[in-house]
Amino acid sequence: MGRHFLRKAVFGLCGLLAGAALSGPAATHEGHDHGAPPPPPVTTLAPRAEVASADFEKDRLT
């Protein structure tokens, strides 16, 4: 158990160190910029459909 456990621990530690070393260049750097955020959408538009209205209720009841 001792030798196999030590081998797995060493390989696991090497894998973690390699992953940490290789993920460093993937971080954002000073030249990475997406610019200004887009403006918010216009929300002053009327709804496209009405679920309940006077005309709908009149037609449904007659």
Sine and cosine of phi, psi and omega as CSV:
sin_phi,cos_phi,sin_psi,cos_psi,sin_omega,cos_omega
0.00,0.00,-0.62,0.78,-0.11,-0.99
-0.89,0.45,-0.71,0.70,-0.06,-1.00
-0.94,0.33,-0.66,0.75,0.00,-1.00
-0.93,0.37,-0.63,0.78,0.03,-1.00
-0.90,0.43,-0.68,0.73,0.01,-1.00
-0.90,0.44,-0.65,0.76,0.01,-1.00
-0.90,0.44,-0.70,0.71,0.02,-1.00
-0.90,0.43,-0.62,0.79,0.00,-1.00
-0.92,0.40,-0.66,0.75,0.00,-1.00
-0.92,0.39,-0.70,0.71,0.02,-1.00
-0.91,0.42,-0.62,0.78,0.04,-1.00
-0.90,0.44,-0.68,0.73,0.03,-1.00
-0.91,0.42,-0.65,0.76,0.05,-1.00
-0.89,0.46,-0.64,0.77,0.03,-1.00
-0.90,0.44,-0.67,0.74,0.03,-1.00
-0.90,0.43,-0.68,0.73,0.01,-1.00
-0.91,0.41,-0.65,0.76,0.02,-1.00
-0.91,0.42,-0.66,0.75,0.03,-1.00
-0.89,0.46,-0.66,0.75,0.02,-1.00
-0.92,0.39,-0.62,0.78,-0.02,-1.00
-0.94,0.35,-0.59,0.80,-0.04,-1.00
-0.99,0.15,-0.36,0.93,-0.01,-1.00
-1.00,0.09,-0.20,0.98,0.01,-1.00
-0.87,0.49,-0.75,0.67,0.00,-1.00
-0.91,0.41,-0.30,0.95,-0.01,-1.00
-0.98,0.19,-0.19,0.98,0.01,-1.00
-0.94,0.35,0.38,-0.93,-0.01,-1.00
-0.93,0.36,0.55,-0.83,0.02,-1.00
-0.88,-0.47,0.03,-1.00,-0.12,-0.99
-0.91,0.42,-0.40,0.92,-0.02,-1.00
-1.00,0.02,0.00,1.00,-0.07,-1.00
-1.00,-0.01,0.94,-0.33,-0.04,-1.00
-0.59,-0.81,0.71,-0.71,0.02,-1.00
-0.99,-0.11,-0.02,1.00,0.00,-1.00
0.99,0.12,-0.19,-0.98,-0.02,-1.00
-0.95,0.31,0.56,-0.83,0.04,-1.00
-0.92,0.39,0.47,-0.88,0.00,-1.00
-0.92,0.39,0.44,-0.90,0.01,-1.00
-0.93,0.38,0.46,-0.89,0.01,-1.00
-0.92,0.39,0.45,-0.89,-0.01,-1.00
-0.93,0.37,0.46,-0.89,0.03,-1.00
-0.97,0.26,0.80,-0.60,-0.06,-1.00
-0.90,-0.43,0.32,0.95,-0.03,-1.00
-1.00,-0.08,0.22,0.98,-0.01,-1.00
-0.98,0.18,0.46,-0.89,0.05,-1.00
-0.97,0.23,0.41,-0.91,0.03,-1.00
-0.91,0.43,0.46,-0.89,-0.03,-1.00
-0.97,0.24,-0.48,0.88,-0.02,-1.00
-0.56,-0.83,0.42,-0.91,0.06,-1.00
-0.90,-0.43,0.69,-0.73,0.00,-1.00
-0.99,0.13,-0.63,0.78,0.00,-1.00
-0.73,-0.68,0.79,-0.62,0.07,-1.00
-0.54,-0.84,0.21,-0.98,-0.01,-1.00
-0.89,0.46,-0.67,0.74,0.01,-1.00
-0.90,0.43,-0.66,0.75,-0.01,-1.00
-0.91,0.42,-0.71,0.70,-0.01,-1.00
-0.90,0.43,-0.62,0.78,0.00,-1.00
-0.91,0.41,-0.70,0.72,0.01,-1.00
-0.92,0.40,-0.58,0.82,-0.07,-1.00
-0.96,0.29,-0.55,0.84,-0.08,-1.00
-1.00,0.04,-0.22,0.98,-0.03,-1.00
-0.98,-0.20,0.00,0.00,0.00,0.00
